[in-house]
Amino acid sequence: MAAKIKKDPDATLDYTVDWSDWLAPLADVIVSVEWVPSAGITVESFSNTSATATAFVSGGVVDADEFVTCRITTAAGRIDDRTI
């Protein structure tokens, strides 16, 4: 289930997905990140550490349900998504 967050369409805000609870028991780290926005959302920039991924997001429509998905690939080749 996607995390639901209210965002003003005129705002550009940063959102971070913390993968550390999932990665630590696997002794794995993030090696690449892709952010996939729904229509109307723009990912302005993004970055990552070995356990977190952050995107600056803009756009959207008032009272519309829109999403951005964070897709990571790990050093061991695991691929997973979290949607906000």
Backbone as a chain_set.jsonl record, in Angstrom:
{"seq": "MAAKIKKDPDATLDYTVDWSDWLAPLADVIVSVEWVPSAGITVESFSNTSATATAFVSGGVVDADEFVTCRITTAAGRIDDRTI", "coords": {"N": [[0.833, -1.173, 0.0], [0.525, 2.216, -0.787], [2.111, 5.015, 0.751], [0.314, 7.805, 1.902], [0.404, 11.206, 1.242], [-0.245, 14.628, 1.687], [0.249, 17.217, -0.656], [0.972, 20.466, -1.729], [0.308, 21.65, -4.976], [1.962, 23.695, -5.932], [4.275, 23.477, -4.554], [7.674, 22.375, -4.154], [9.01, 19.609, -2.907], [11.018, 17.51, -0.767], [11.199, 13.995, -0.549], [11.878, 11.114, 1.277], [12.768, 7.731, 1.158], [13.394, 5.298, 3.418], [15.279, 2.555, 3.411], [16.634, 0.995, 5.199], [15.755, -0.806, 7.278], [14.872, -2.955, 5.787], [17.108, -3.625, 4.236], [19.296, -4.095, 6.027], [19.152, -6.704, 7.46], [19.733, -8.299, 5.324], [22.269, -7.709, 4.662], [22.852, -5.94, 2.562], [23.107, -3.318, 0.061], [22.006, -0.234, -1.466], [22.513, 0.299, -4.9], [21.586, 1.565, -7.161], [18.984, 3.886, -8.097], [15.691, 4.545, -9.185], [13.158, 6.84, -9.883], [9.752, 6.84, -10.412], [7.286, 8.736, -11.59], [3.722, 9.436, -11.401], [1.408, 10.655, -13.935], [1.487, 14.18, -14.238], [3.079, 14.689, -12.072], [6.379, 15.74, -11.268], [9.689, 14.658, -11.038], [12.17, 16.419, -9.808], [14.857, 16.217, -9.015], [17.107, 13.69, -7.727], [18.651, 11.569, -5.238], [20.805, 9.213, -3.53], [21.784, 7.18, -0.7], [23.599, 4.47, 0.763], [21.452, 3.258, 1.959], [19.155, 4.824, 1.805], [16.808, 6.69, -0.236], [16.182, 9.677, -1.917], [13.959, 12.065, -3.294], [13.245, 15.107, -4.979], [10.198, 16.523, -5.485], [7.75, 17.918, -7.635], [4.746, 19.652, -8.763], [1.48, 18.285, -9.602], [-2.053, 18.002, -8.826], [-4.614, 19.726, -7.142], [-6.231, 17.945, -4.58], [-6.096, 15.535, -5.985], [-5.282, 12.072, -6.4], [-2.096, 11.145, -6.665], [1.014, 9.611, -7.526], [4.379, 8.63, -6.719], [6.897, 6.393, -7.457], [9.518, 4.726, -5.878], [12.138, 2.956, -7.025], [14.515, 0.602, -6.318], [17.75, -0.858, -6.923], [19.836, -3.339, -5.664], [23.167, -4.175, -4.428], [23.316, -6.931, -4.447], [21.619, -7.542, -6.468], [18.913, -7.432, -5.998], [15.653, -6.093, -6.622], [13.332, -3.649, -5.779], [10.283, -1.895, -4.925], [8.845, 1.099, -3.562], [6.001, 3.007, -2.991], [4.83, 6.318, -2.838]], "CA": [[0.0, 0.0, 0.0], [1.291, 3.449, -0.896], [1.962, 6.019, 1.796], [-0.443, 8.94, 1.377], [0.912, 12.474, 1.747], [-0.817, 15.801, 1.011], [1.263, 18.127, -1.169], [0.483, 21.591, -2.518], [0.831, 21.551, -6.338], [2.979, 24.716, -6.177], [5.447, 23.183, -3.73], [8.689, 21.384, -4.522], [9.376, 19.045, -1.609], [11.823, 16.293, -0.785], [10.634, 12.797, 0.067], [12.917, 10.104, 1.461], [12.385, 6.363, 1.497], [14.458, 4.672, 4.203], [15.27, 1.116, 3.148], [17.586, 0.346, 6.101], [15.168, -1.963, 7.972], [14.768, -4.057, 4.82], [18.436, -3.981, 3.734], [20.248, -4.517, 7.064], [19.209, -8.152, 7.685], [20.235, -8.937, 4.107], [23.634, -7.223, 4.465], [22.825, -5.461, 1.184], [23.091, -1.862, -0.068], [21.468, 0.326, -2.707], [23.505, 0.721, -5.896], [20.948, 2.503, -8.087], [17.615, 4.281, -7.772], [14.876, 5.156, -10.231], [11.886, 7.367, -9.388], [8.759, 6.766, -11.484], [6.13, 9.536, -11.183], [2.476, 9.368, -12.165], [1.189, 11.833, -14.778], [1.248, 15.404, -13.488], [4.122, 14.828, -11.056], [7.721, 15.836, -11.831], [10.824, 14.428, -10.148], [13.129, 17.462, -10.17], [16.192, 15.653, -8.809], [17.101, 12.619, -6.735], [19.946, 11.087, -4.766], [20.679, 8.079, -2.617], [22.9, 6.678, 0.086], [23.568, 3.007, 0.711], [20.216, 2.74, 2.557], [18.019, 5.727, 1.613], [16.639, 7.327, -1.541], [15.472, 10.941, -1.76], [13.577, 12.756, -4.525], [12.549, 16.384, -4.91], [9.012, 16.317, -6.315], [6.91, 19.093, -7.855], [3.56, 19.437, -9.588], [0.303, 17.659, -9.031], [-3.34, 18.679, -8.926], [-5.28, 19.792, -5.838], [-7.147, 16.858, -4.214], [-5.96, 14.354, -6.852], [-4.384, 11.021, -5.919], [-0.972, 10.957, -7.576], [2.003, 8.764, -6.883], [5.731, 8.495, -7.232], [7.429, 5.113, -7.011], [10.964, 4.619, -5.716], [12.585, 1.6, -7.378], [15.954, 0.449, -6.066], [18.489, -2.08, -7.231], [20.863, -3.509, -4.64], [24.422, -4.797, -4.841], [23.068, -8.364, -4.659], [20.72, -7.71, -7.602], [17.502, -7.334, -5.631], [14.932, -4.918, -7.107], [12.096, -3.49, -5.018], [9.596, -0.614, -5.077], [7.984, 1.691, -2.542], [5.234, 4.075, -3.623], [4.269, 7.348, -1.96]], "C": [[0.883, 1.243, 0.0], [1.043, 4.346, 0.312], [1.271, 7.231, 1.195], [0.025, 10.215, 2.064], [0.22, 13.594, 0.98], [0.323, 16.724, 0.6], [0.591, 19.227, -1.975], [1.091, 21.501, -3.918], [1.927, 22.569, -6.657], [4.277, 24.453, -5.415], [6.392, 22.212, -4.432], [9.259, 20.883, -3.206], [10.205, 17.783, -1.78], [11.121, 15.192, 0.002], [11.729, 11.746, 0.116], [12.287, 8.769, 1.811], [13.594, 5.747, 2.186], [14.326, 3.159, 4.076], [16.089, 0.334, 4.176], [17.013, -0.862, 6.835], [15.067, -3.18, 7.066], [16.157, -4.55, 4.4], [19.356, -4.592, 4.79], [20.284, -6.023, 7.291], [19.775, -8.922, 6.489], [21.704, -8.614, 3.854], [23.814, -6.734, 3.028], [22.77, -3.934, 1.188], [22.491, -1.454, -1.414], [22.624, 0.692, -3.632], [22.903, 1.638, -6.955], [19.496, 2.721, -7.697], [16.962, 4.862, -9.012], [13.59, 5.63, -9.568], [10.926, 7.438, -10.559], [7.509, 7.532, -11.038], [4.891, 9.229, -12.009], [2.352, 10.649, -12.989], [0.891, 13.047, -13.904], [2.265, 15.681, -12.402], [5.469, 14.888, -11.77], [8.74, 15.536, -10.746], [11.915, 15.387, -10.61], [14.571, 16.972, -10.065], [16.076, 14.535, -7.787], [18.526, 12.232, -6.388], [19.711, 9.875, -3.884], [21.951, 7.885, -1.814], [22.848, 5.162, -0.046], [22.257, 2.433, 1.241], [18.999, 3.648, 2.407], [17.986, 6.25, 0.182], [15.765, 8.558, -1.341], [15.181, 11.545, -3.124], [12.943, 14.089, -4.175], [11.444, 16.34, -5.948], [8.225, 17.623, -6.418], [5.679, 18.701, -8.665], [2.425, 18.794, -8.826], [-0.924, 18.53, -9.207], [-3.999, 18.629, -7.55], [-6.293, 18.653, -5.704], [-7.116, 15.65, -5.15], [-5.021, 13.352, -6.194], [-3.324, 10.784, -6.985], [0.143, 10.275, -6.808], [3.375, 8.962, -7.502], [6.29, 7.219, -6.615], [8.946, 5.172, -6.981], [11.352, 3.166, -5.977], [14.099, 1.531, -7.171], [16.463, -0.87, -6.632], [19.624, -2.155, -6.223], [22.105, -4.182, -5.217], [24.248, -6.281, -5.133], [22.112, -8.622, -5.826], [19.243, -7.704, -7.26], [16.912, -6.043, -6.207], [13.627, -4.848, -6.332], [11.576, -2.071, -5.19], [8.909, -0.216, -3.783], [7.293, 2.875, -3.205], [4.682, 5.018, -2.57], [3.388, 8.257, -2.794]], "O": [[1.881, 1.3, 0.719], [-0.072, 4.429, 0.828], [1.608, 7.643, 0.085], [0.046, 10.307, 3.292], [0.105, 13.525, -0.244], [1.24, 16.987, 1.378], [-0.265, 18.948, -2.814], [2.299, 21.29, -4.034], [2.737, 22.338, -7.555], [5.269, 25.15, -5.624], [5.967, 21.348, -5.199], [9.91, 21.63, -2.475], [10.112, 17.085, -2.789], [10.536, 15.425, 1.06], [12.424, 11.513, -0.873], [11.39, 8.688, 2.65], [14.681, 5.68, 1.613], [13.372, 2.563, 4.577], [16.227, -0.881, 4.04], [17.718, -1.857, 7.004], [15.167, -4.314, 7.534], [16.363, -5.752, 4.229], [20.118, -5.51, 4.484], [21.377, -6.59, 7.315], [20.236, -10.055, 6.629], [22.319, -9.173, 2.945], [24.796, -7.067, 2.364], [22.425, -3.326, 2.201], [22.475, -2.233, -2.368], [23.595, 1.317, -3.206], [23.627, 2.409, -7.585], [18.864, 1.876, -7.063], [17.594, 5.577, -9.789], [12.995, 4.899, -8.776], [11.245, 8.03, -11.59], [6.752, 7.04, -10.201], [4.987, 8.817, -13.165], [3.092, 11.608, -12.773], [0.129, 12.953, -12.941], [2.314, 16.788, -11.864], [5.687, 14.182, -12.755], [8.667, 16.097, -9.652], [12.512, 15.196, -11.669], [15.402, 17.275, -10.92], [15.081, 14.436, -7.07], [19.472, 12.518, -7.122], [18.576, 9.55, -3.535], [23.03, 8.349, -2.182], [22.12, 4.637, -0.888], [21.963, 1.259, 1.012], [17.908, 3.278, 2.842], [18.999, 6.253, -0.518], [14.731, 8.492, -0.676], [16.039, 11.544, -4.007], [12.198, 14.198, -3.201], [11.7, 16.147, -7.137], [8.052, 18.34, -5.433], [5.576, 17.588, -9.18], [2.404, 18.758, -7.596], [-0.835, 19.662, -9.683], [-3.945, 17.604, -6.871], [-7.108, 18.426, -6.598], [-8.025, 14.822, -5.109], [-4.074, 13.739, -5.509], [-3.619, 10.285, -8.071], [0.204, 10.355, -5.581], [3.512, 9.398, -8.645], [6.173, 6.992, -5.41], [9.581, 5.612, -7.94], [10.949, 2.262, -5.246], [14.859, 2.295, -7.766], [15.723, -1.841, -6.793], [20.295, -1.158, -5.956], [22.094, -4.688, -6.339], [24.956, -6.833, -5.976], [21.821, -9.775, -6.146], [18.404, -7.943, -8.129], [17.595, -5.021, -6.273], [12.899, -5.835, -6.228], [12.322, -1.161, -5.552], [8.453, -1.061, -3.012], [7.935, 3.658, -3.905], [4.142, 4.591, -1.549], [2.805, 9.205, -2.267]]}, "num_chains": 1, "name": "protein.A"}
